[in-house]
Amino acid sequence: MLTFSRARSQGRNTRPLGGMEYLEPKRKSNVMGRIILVVSLTALCIIMLKHAPSFTSPTVFSRSEEGVTHVLVTGGAGYIGSHAALRLLKDSYRVTIVDNLSRGNLGAVKVLQGLFPEAGRLQFIYADLGDAKAVDKIFSENAFDAVMHFAAVAYVGESTLDPLKYYHNITSNTLVVLEAVARHKVKKLIYSSTCATYGEPDKMPIVEVTPQVPINPYGKAKKMAEDMILDFSKNSDMAVMILRYFNVIGSDPEGRLGEAPKPELREHGRISGACFDAARGVIPGLQVKGTDYKTGDGTCVRDYIDVTDLVDAHVKALEKAKPRNVGIYNVGTGKGRSVKEFVEACKKATGVDIKVDFLPRRPGDYAEVYSDPAKILRDLKWSARFTNLQESLEVAWKWQKAHPHGYASS
């Protein structure tokens, strides 16, 4: 029995001590060495991860810098948003674009990245503004001085067919952005709104105090978003600018950016896109919906604003925005043009005798809408410069011809 116990103890490299066993010093030293090695390797891995490019670490976008204004452009891959980002970058702003690319084009972002490749100028973040956690993470990791909120679905006809999409995308998503703006104490908010909030006023031209009685889900959703912003601003130090603009046309005069809606959305798109599609033979002709309105020639009358002028208004609003103040401005030319006038200008701009079919009215449309831009001229010293309809269409047509398949042609 004693012999067996001794043999067993020797086999395990242990010695009895008061009824207990302890490891031999050599074995204890080996175990401690392994522990130290594991701890050292773990620490080394952590250090390497922290310095790896894929590890989330502070960047120039995450800190404020004196003399540099960092602007978040939501929907910055879209038609208007990309043009606004271009203007901001040209004016030496730091820009972050957030877009889920459901309506925007990654090609537009790549153009901007190619024009401004310097570090700290432009970053693109793929995210959906309906994801509150993702939005809060974006605001947590970036030091934004201002937000230009363009992101929205924006087709009147589509809004009447799928209203819930519009209330979710415009109203609900704006609430998510507004909550993040408030939580992270962003100083300025420039909100992209629309003349559709006015509906069909009794008097023309439209001024900023014209009653807002929208007649389609697009206009209603935008007005709800405006109301949220205005209610929040009553107890906030944030500077707010709400720009209600009219029908946007044109493209970058230097041919770098243009309008390229998704093919499946052509039937809901702007009249300029439809004109160009007809001129290029993508569709057999142009459909003008509604010829019995109480207007000069029976077709709808709209105020067409060049996208270059529009983004200029946004930059001026950003510059003039003051803490604890709200500015609401119409952005238009102050002159209405009928759809028939527009079609004739498009024919001249493209050099194509576009086939036109006249159809019944489209649900949700209004007869006549044009702005009185007196207030924005007085307060922001802004007025439209590119007011020749045919010339604006010629600039846009030039980009369309160079990019027959949109940004995929680049």
C-alpha positions in Angstrom: 0.0 0.0 0.0 2.8 2.4 0.9 4.8 1.3 -2.1 1.8 1.9 -4.4 1.2 5.3 -3.1 4.8 6.4 -3.5 4.9 5.1 -7.0 1.7 6.9 -7.9 3.0 10.1 -6.3 6.3 9.9 -8.2 4.4 9.2 -11.4 2.5 12.5 -11.0 5.6 14.5 -10.0 3.9 15.4 -6.7 4.8 15.1 -3.0 2.5 14.6 -0.1 2.3 17.4 2.4 -0.2 17.2 5.2 -2.6 15.1 3.3 -2.3 17.5 0.2 -0.3 17.4 -3.0 1.6 20.2 -4.7 3.2 20.6 -8.1 6.9 20.2 -8.5 8.6 23.6 -8.9 9.6 22.8 -12.5 6.0 22.1 -13.6 4.8 25.2 -11.8 7.3 27.3 -13.7 6.2 25.9 -17.0 2.5 26.7 -16.3 3.3 30.2 -15.3 5.4 30.7 -18.4 2.5 29.6 -20.6 0.1 32.0 -18.8 2.5 34.9 -19.3 2.9 33.9 -23.0 -0.9 33.8 -23.6 -1.4 37.2 -21.8 1.4 38.8 -23.8 0.1 37.4 -27.1 -3.4 38.7 -26.3 -2.1 42.1 -25.5 -0.1 42.2 -28.8 -3.2 41.2 -30.8 -5.2 44.0 -29.2 -2.5 46.5 -30.1 -2.4 45.2 -33.7 -6.2 45.4 -34.1 -6.3 48.9 -32.8 -3.8 50.0 -35.4 -5.4 48.0 -38.2 -7.2 50.0 -40.9 -10.4 48.0 -40.4 -10.6 48.8 -36.7 -12.9 51.7 -35.8 -10.7 54.5 -34.7 -10.9 58.3 -34.7 -10.5 60.0 -38.1 -10.4 63.6 -39.2 -14.2 63.3 -39.7 -14.7 62.5 -36.0 -13.2 65.7 -34.6 -14.1 69.3 -35.0 -11.5 71.5 -36.7 -11.3 75.2 -36.5 -12.1 76.9 -39.8 -13.6 73.7 -41.2 -17.4 73.1 -41.4 -18.4 69.5 -41.6 -21.7 68.9 -43.3 -23.7 65.7 -43.4 -25.6 65.4 -46.7 -28.4 62.9 -46.4 -29.4 61.5 -49.8 -26.1 62.9 -51.2 -26.0 60.2 -53.9 -29.2 61.5 -55.4 -29.8 64.1 -58.1 -30.1 67.2 -55.9 -28.0 65.9 -53.0 -25.0 65.1 -55.2 -25.1 68.6 -56.8 -25.2 70.1 -53.3 -22.3 67.9 -52.2 -20.3 69.1 -55.2 -21.0 72.7 -54.4 -20.0 72.3 -50.7 -16.8 70.5 -51.7 -15.9 73.3 -54.1 -16.5 75.8 -51.3 -14.0 73.9 -49.0 -16.6 72.3 -46.7 -15.9 68.8 -45.3 -18.7 66.5 -46.5 -20.1 63.2 -45.4 -22.7 61.6 -47.6 -25.2 59.1 -46.2 -27.4 57.2 -48.7 -29.0 53.8 -49.0 -28.8 54.0 -52.8 -32.5 53.1 -53.2 -32.9 56.2 -55.4 -29.3 57.6 -55.5 -26.4 56.5 -57.6 -23.0 55.2 -56.4 -21.6 56.5 -59.7 -22.3 60.1 -58.5 -20.4 59.5 -55.3 -17.5 58.1 -57.3 -17.4 61.2 -59.5 -17.2 63.3 -56.4 -14.5 61.1 -54.9 -12.5 61.4 -58.1 -12.8 65.2 -58.0 -11.9 65.5 -54.3 -9.6 62.7 -53.4 -7.7 64.5 -50.6 -8.0 63.0 -47.2 -10.6 64.6 -44.9 -12.7 66.1 -47.7 -15.4 63.5 -48.5 -16.6 60.2 -47.1 -19.5 58.1 -48.1 -21.5 56.0 -45.6 -24.0 53.4 -46.9 -26.9 53.4 -44.4 -30.7 53.6 -44.2 -32.1 56.5 -42.2 -34.9 54.3 -41.0 -32.4 52.4 -38.9 -32.2 54.5 -35.7 -29.2 52.5 -34.3 -27.2 53.0 -37.5 -28.0 56.7 -37.6 -27.0 57.2 -34.0 -23.7 55.4 -34.7 -23.0 57.7 -37.6 -23.6 60.8 -35.5 -21.5 59.3 -32.6 -18.5 58.7 -34.8 -18.6 62.0 -36.7 -18.4 65.6 -35.6 -21.1 67.3 -37.7 -21.5 71.0 -37.7 -24.6 71.0 -39.9 -27.0 68.6 -41.6 -28.5 69.1 -45.1 -31.4 66.7 -45.2 -32.3 65.8 -48.8 -33.0 62.1 -48.5 -36.6 61.3 -49.5 -38.7 59.6 -52.1 -40.2 62.4 -54.2 -42.7 61.5 -56.9 -46.2 62.8 -56.6 -47.8 60.0 -58.6 -46.0 57.2 -56.7 -47.1 58.8 -53.4 -50.7 58.4 -54.4 -50.1 54.7 -55.2 -48.0 53.8 -52.2 -48.7 56.5 -49.5 -47.3 54.5 -46.6 -43.9 54.4 -48.2 -43.9 58.2 -48.3 -45.0 58.6 -44.7 -42.3 56.2 -43.6 -39.5 57.4 -45.8 -40.1 61.1 -45.3 -41.9 61.7 -42.0 -40.6 58.8 -39.9 -37.0 58.9 -41.3 -36.9 62.7 -40.7 -37.9 62.0 -37.0 -34.9 59.6 -36.7 -32.5 62.3 -38.2 -34.0 65.0 -35.9 -33.6 62.9 -32.8 -29.9 62.3 -33.7 -29.4 66.0 -34.4 -30.8 66.8 -31.0 -29.0 64.1 -29.1 -25.6 65.1 -30.6 -26.2 68.8 -30.5 -25.7 69.6 -34.2 -25.8 73.3 -34.6 -27.6 73.7 -38.0 -30.3 71.9 -39.9 -31.1 72.7 -43.5 -34.3 70.9 -44.5 -35.2 70.1 -48.1 -38.9 70.7 -48.4 -41.3 71.3 -51.3 -44.0 73.5 -52.7 -46.2 70.4 -52.6 -46.9 71.4 -49.0 -49.0 74.3 -50.2 -51.4 72.1 -52.3 -53.5 74.2 -54.7 -53.6 77.7 -53.3 -56.4 80.2 -54.2 -53.9 82.9 -55.0 -50.7 83.1 -57.0 -47.8 83.6 -56.6 -47.2 81.5 -53.5 -45.6 83.3 -50.5 -44.2 81.7 -47.4 -47.4 82.4 -45.4 -49.7 80.9 -48.0 -51.8 78.2 -46.1 -50.3 74.7 -46.4 -53.1 72.4 -47.6 -51.3 69.5 -49.4 -53.4 67.3 -51.6 -51.1 64.3 -52.1 -49.2 62.0 -49.7 -45.9 63.4 -50.8 -46.9 67.0 -49.8 -48.6 65.8 -46.6 -45.5 63.8 -45.5 -43.2 66.7 -46.1 -45.5 69.1 -44.1 -45.6 66.6 -41.2 -41.8 66.6 -41.3 -41.8 70.4 -41.3 -44.2 70.5 -38.3 -41.9 68.2 -36.3 -38.9 70.4 -37.0 -40.8 73.5 -36.1 -42.1 72.1 -32.8 -38.6 70.9 -31.8 -37.0 74.2 -32.7 -39.2 76.1 -30.2 -37.1 74.7 -27.3 -33.8 74.3 -29.1 -30.7 76.5 -29.8 -30.3 74.9 -33.2 -30.4 77.0 -36.3 -33.1 75.8 -38.8 -33.7 76.6 -42.4 -36.6 75.1 -44.4 -36.4 75.5 -48.1 -39.6 74.9 -50.1 -38.6 74.5 -53.7 -40.4 74.1 -56.9 -39.7 71.9 -60.0 -36.0 71.2 -60.3 -34.3 70.9 -63.7 -30.8 71.1 -65.2 -27.5 69.7 -64.2 -23.9 70.6 -63.4 -22.8 73.2 -66.1 -19.4 71.4 -66.4 -21.0 68.1 -67.2 -19.8 66.2 -64.1 -23.2 65.3 -62.6 -26.7 64.8 -63.9 -30.0 63.2 -63.3 -30.2 59.4 -63.6 -33.3 57.9 -62.0 -33.7 54.2 -61.7 -35.2 52.7 -64.9 -38.2 51.2 -63.0 -39.1 54.7 -61.8 -39.3 56.4 -65.2 -43.0 56.6 -65.3 -43.1 58.5 -62.0 -40.1 60.8 -62.7 -39.8 64.4 -63.6 -41.0 65.7 -66.9 -37.4 66.6 -67.9 -36.4 62.9 -67.6 -39.4 61.8 -69.7 -38.6 64.4 -72.4 -35.0 63.2 -72.6 -36.1 59.5 -72.7 -38.4 60.3 -75.5 -35.7 62.3 -77.4 -33.3 59.3 -77.0 -35.9 56.8 -78.1 -36.0 55.0 -74.8 -39.7 55.5 -74.7 -41.9 56.0 -77.9 -43.1 59.5 -76.9 -44.0 61.9 -74.1 -47.2 61.6 -72.2 -48.7 64.9 -71.0 -51.3 64.1 -68.3 -54.0 66.7 -68.0 -55.1 69.3 -70.6 -58.3 70.6 -69.0 -56.8 72.6 -66.1 -57.8 76.3 -65.7 -54.6 77.6 -67.1 -53.7 79.5 -70.3 -53.3 76.4 -72.5 -55.0 73.8 -70.3 -51.8 72.1 -69.0 -50.3 72.4 -65.6 -48.1 75.5 -64.8 -45.0 75.1 -62.8 -42.0 77.1 -61.6 -38.8 75.4 -63.0 -35.7 76.1 -60.9 -32.2 75.1 -62.1 -30.4 72.7 -59.8 -27.4 75.0 -59.7 -29.5 77.8 -58.4 -31.2 75.5 -55.9 -27.9 74.3 -54.3 -26.7 77.9 -54.2 -29.8 78.7 -52.1 -28.9 75.9 -49.7 -25.3 77.1 -49.3 -26.6 80.7 -48.6 -29.1 79.3 -46.1 -26.3 77.4 -44.4 -24.2 80.5 -44.2 -27.0 82.7 -42.9 -28.5 80.2 -40.4 -28.6 81.7 -36.8 -29.0 79.9 -33.5 -32.5 79.8 -32.1 -33.9 81.1 -35.4 -36.0 79.4 -38.1 -36.0 80.6 -41.7 -38.6 79.4 -44.2 -38.1 80.2 -47.8 -39.6 79.5 -51.2 -36.9 78.7 -53.8 -38.1 79.4 -57.3 -37.8 81.8 -60.2 -41.1 83.6 -59.6 -42.4 82.7 -63.1 -44.7 79.9 -64.1 -44.3 77.9 -67.3 -46.9 75.5 -68.7 -46.2 71.9 -69.5 -46.7 72.6 -73.2 -44.2 75.4 -73.0 -41.8 73.0 -71.3 -42.2 70.4 -74.1 -41.5 73.0 -76.8 -38.4 74.1 -75.0 -37.3 70.5 -74.6 -37.8 69.9 -78.4 -35.5 72.8 -79.2 -32.9 71.8 -76.6 -32.7 68.3 -77.9 -33.3 69.0 -81.6 -35.8 66.2 -81.6 -39.4 66.5 -82.7 -40.7 64.5 -79.7 -44.0 62.7 -80.1 -46.5 63.9 -77.6 -49.6 62.0 -76.3 -52.2 64.0 -74.3 -53.9 61.9 -71.6 -56.3 62.5 -68.7 -55.1 64.1 -65.4 -52.8 62.3 -63.0 -54.2 61.9 -59.4 -52.7 64.3 -56.9 -51.6 67.0 -59.4 -52.5 70.7 -59.1 -53.2 73.2 -61.8 -50.8 76.1 -61.2 -47.9 76.6 -58.8 -45.2 79.2 -58.9 -43.4 81.2 -56.2 -42.8 84.7 -55.0 -39.1 84.6 -54.2 -39.1 88.1 -52.6 -38.4 86.9 -49.0 -35.3 84.8 -49.9 -33.9 87.7 -52.0 -34.4 90.1 -49.0 -33.0 87.8 -46.3 -30.4 85.7 -48.0 -29.6 87.9 -51.0 -30.4 85.0 -53.3 -32.2 85.0 -56.7 -32.3 82.6 -59.5 -29.7 83.2 -62.3 -30.3 80.3 -64.7 -33.8 81.2 -65.7 -33.7 80.4 -69.4 -35.7 77.2 -69.6 -34.2 76.0 -72.9 -30.6 76.7 -71.8 -31.1 74.7 -68.6 -32.5 71.8 -70.6 -29.6 72.1 -73.1 -27.1 71.7 -70.3 -29.0 68.7 -68.9 -29.3 67.1 -72.4 -25.6 67.3 -72.9 -25.0 65.2 -69.9 -27.8 62.8 -70.9 -26.2 62.2 -74.3 -22.8 61.6 -72.8 -24.3 59.1 -70.3 -27.0 57.2 -72.1 -27.1 54.6 -69.4 -26.7 57.0 -66.5 -23.6 56.7 -64.3 -23.1 53.2 -65.6 -21.9 54.9 -68.8 -19.0 56.6 -67.0 
